[in-house]
Amino acid sequence: MGVATGPIRVVVAKPGLDGHDRGAKVIARALRDAGMEVIYTGLHQTPEQIVDTALQEDADAIGLSILSGAHNTLFAAVIDLLRERDAEDILVFGGGIIPEADIPPLKEKGVAEIFTPGATTASIVEWVRENVRQPAASGG
């Protein structure tokens, strides 16, 4: 993606058939309020749609919210598509109802971080700031 300038850009997406997006909207708003540019894709997105959006929007990260139990399949599909499209520099993180036992294998596949219920918006914002590229305008 070259030298990135401007605010961190995050695509927040709800993949699969899960129809509950309150948490995703709360995270999207928290990231936006923290000065990031957020593109919320809406409900029922396919991994292809999510990756296409991230590429079109020149995103730095993709945040996935999954409550449906399909996290192993959906996270892997997004990671695989990013690899296929030479876009592994786009960081993938997510949250939702994800059993603790599933987190290490997801991280091994390339998911940078998983936030489970109870994670604060402040902790998620802080993690994104510390782990996604820093905006060129930052002072330190």
C-alpha positions, 0 to 999 in steps of 0.5 A, a space after each residue: 500500500 505504500 507510505 500511508 498517510 492520514 488517519 487509520 482506516 478500518 473496515 468493520 464487517 459482519 460476515 455470514 448469516 449473523 443478524 446482530 450488529 449492535 456490537 459492531 456498530 458500537 466498535 465502529 463508533 468508538 474507532 471513529 470517535 478516536 479519529 479513525 476512518 471507519 467503513 461499516 459494511 453492514 450485515 450479511 457480508 461474504 468474505 469476498 465482499 469484505 476483502 473487496 471493500 478493504 481493498 477499494 477503501 485502502 484499509 489498514 485493518 479489517 474488524 470482524 464481528 461474529 456471533 454465529 459460531 462460524 468464526 473459524 470458517 469466516 476468519 480463515 476465508 478473509 485471511 486466505 483472500 487477503 493472501 491471494 490478493 497480496 494484501 496481507 498488510 491489512 491487519 485482521 482482528 475481531 470479536 464476538 462469541 468465540 470460545 477461548 479454545 478457538 482463539 490460539 488456532 485463529 491467531 495461528 491462521 493470521 488473525 491478529 487479535 480476538 476480543 471476547 465479550 467484556 472487552 472495553 471499547 477503550 481497550 480495542 481502540 488502544 489495541 488498534 492504535 498500537 498495532 495498526 500503522 501509525 498515521 503520518 501526522 502523529 507526533 510520537 
